[in-house]
């Protein structure tokens, strides 16, 4: 029993101390990984507002010393979470820049991993997915299915953890029971001295037998466990040895892998060179096709120039016609303003006529009153005359009588004053009658003169209105002629548009043929790639020579084309200047039409959107061109620096050669060292052949130089007995070797840089060609856009003219309605005036008869005057009626004519609207320039384009 319990309770063995150290290191690693995972989870949940749904990495599996598949999977998961956090942190630009410095394949793999974090809700649940209202129904259904799968996974994990907890609690209870059983015999021995002998015997017989059996069982188990422990220690030692051998093998495999990677990079470089040569070979046919296209475009430009001159002449004619129309419009507007003023005057005159009619009625009433008074006065005068005559007769009879009596004298004395008084009253009444007759005659004559003046005014106004109507009819006829002329021009423009459509169809057919030729060339190139590389290189060298010759010819042709292009651009600039001057002249007239143009601006937005797309594409091309220029400048600066370094190295080399000539004698004694250095040089050259990328070259050269320095230190330790001169020579030779190696390196780097510069130049040439193509396409689109804008302006002007004509027709219709109403009112007034004149004639006849009866006026003279006045008034009335009838007839004719004209104009308007819609559809479906070829990874990691990730 003592031997069994000696080892676990005694001092620990050396294996156990190592094991304790490994356990502590393992625990610290696990703790560090746990802290990292906890901080990552906190960052995702608190800072980014995202929930990590993927299972968190297991730190115990990660920290296993010989890495297994599970540990690598867990490490991959941890790195995935770290990548997602780094890309979404505040310093993401630096992280992206570091990723961009890596190779393209690595970049693509990293992008895929980043998308697994940012765009995959099965791994990370973003805050945007918490709001179901912001999601599309399809996305909502997908999210629901995903959440159901998450719930199922959580239920499974819950059940597994519950099962593990039950197992752990059961194992803990078993351990507790075992510990209690081990403590049982010790407690039994302590309690043995205090009991009675009878009880002891009973306890010893029952308990000791049971516990002794348990002790034997536990001892046997302990022995088995010790044996297992020893076996495991031995297996551990064997596993550590196997691990060391495997680590050595892994290092060797890594070195071999590096060599293979370098060879693969060399192969990729050769393949890139082949691709460049193939691109150059494919470029020849394309350039020839471009030359043909440019020739066609030059012919098209000449045709466009001639067409532009024709349009210029048409535009000049249109401007003159427009000026005439504007003047006519101004005249019509002034006339309209005068018509409104005349209408107001007419209304005033009508009000005055009404007032005069009221005055005439009042005068008639007064005349009737005066006639009644006159009748009463005439009766009184007759009575007084009869009385006076009777009195005179009596007086005469009395005078004839000789017998006078005192009674008669008294009566005469009484009657004489009465007679005198009556005579005086009679004279007074006669004077009043004469005054009243004179006043009534003067009032009637004044009223008649006023009415005659008003009738003359109305007749003059009617004549003016007739003249205006005639002028307006002439203007309408002129406008109809101009509309016919405009229709002819619209037909001409339609023919021009049809020609442009045909030219566009020809260009599209040419593009299709070019695409088919390019596809055939690509298929030929792919067939060529299937051949052996050596044959391709030979063919490509021959083709390269041909291409150089063709390139010289093409450059000459492009130079001529550029000169022609500059000449055409100068012509276009002059034309644009002329057009700008003409547009300035138009702007003064267009200001009045801006309110109507706003409705058509919405239709031109589609054209502007397409133009903006072209502008954005051109800006992208310019940006790429500037970036390539910057890269070329940096490469040229680096090449200059390398040239300066090469010159300094050459100087140092010359100096070292001078030193070497001095120490040739000493170098003979150091042949062994030289042989070793030669072996190192061979190894160094072998490594140099494998290195091509600049950064990898520098790293490997530094590692090799460190190894060489270590070996040189060992050699210097072995050769302490050599002289100081030998040491100096060795140092100089080492430096010389290093500088020679650096010189070779720099030479190769310079060659690679020159190749890269040539590639960059080729790329720039390609980009220049593409930019020129897109500029030409853009210029064509601008021209088409200008043509369409001109057509739109013309159509807008036509629509504005149509609207003005419609407004004029409306005004004329309103005026016609108003004129008909006025004519009806005038007819009614004429009827009333006729009735009034008849009544007045009857009254005048009655008055004349009464005056003739009383005072003895000449009846025939009065009748002649009355007949003259009535004939004059009847003639005036007849003239007014005839003029009104002619006015109404002219207005009706004009209304019918204008209605027909409005119908024709509405039909023209519908036709023009259909043409505008067709032009807009044409502009919407014009082919935009092809997008530039972009690195798929640059879209993700260039600054300002991170949203693409």
Buried (B, 14 or more C-beta within 10 A) or exposed (E): EEEEEEBEEEEEEEBBEEBEEEEEEBEEBBEEBBEBBEEBBEBBEEEBEBBBBBEBBBBBBBBBEEEEEEBEBBBEBBEBBEBBBBBBEEEBEEBBEEBBEEEEEEBBEBBEBBEBBBEBBEBBBBEEBEEEEEBEEEEBEEBEEBBEEBEEEEEEEEEEEEEEEEEEEEEEEEEEEEEEBEEBBEEBEEEEEEEEEEEBEEBEEEEEEEBEEBBEEBBEEBEEEEEEBEEEBEEEEEBEEEEEEEEEEEEEEEEEEEEEEBEEBBEEBEEEBBEBBBBBBBBBBBBEBBBEBBEBBBEBBEEBBEBBEEBBEBBEEBBEEBEEBEEBBEEBEEBEEEBEEBEEEBEEBBEEBEEBBEEBEEBBEEBEEBBEEBEEBBEEBEEBEEEBEEBEEBBEEBEEEEEEEEEBEEEBEEBEEEBEEBEEEBEEBEEEBEEBBEEBEEBBEEBEEEBBEBBEEBBEBBEEBBEBBEEBBEBBEEBBEBBEEBBEBBEEBEEBBEEBEEBBEEBEEBEEEBEEEBEEBEEEBEEBEEEEEEEBBEBBEEBBEEBEEBBEEBEEBBEEBEEBBEEBEEBBEEBEEEBEEBEEEBEEEBEEBEEEBEEBEEBBEEBEEBBEEBEEBBEEBEEBBEEBEEBBEEBEEBBEEBEEBBEEBEEBBEEBEEBBEEBEEBBEEBEEBBEBBEEBBEEBEEBBEBBBBBEBBEEBBEEBBEEBEEEBEEBEEEBEEBEEEBEEBBEBBBBBBBBBBBBEBBEBBBEBBEBBBEEBEBBBBBBEBBBBBBBBBBBBBEBBBEBBEBBBBBBBBBBBBBBBBBEBBEEBBEBBEEBBEBBEEBBEBBEEBEEBBEEBBEBBBEBBEBBEEBEEBEEEEBEEEBEEBBEEBEEBBEEBBEBBEEBBEBBEEBBEBBEEBBEBBEEBBEEBEEBBEEBBEBBEEBEEBEEEEEEEBBBBBBEEEBEEB
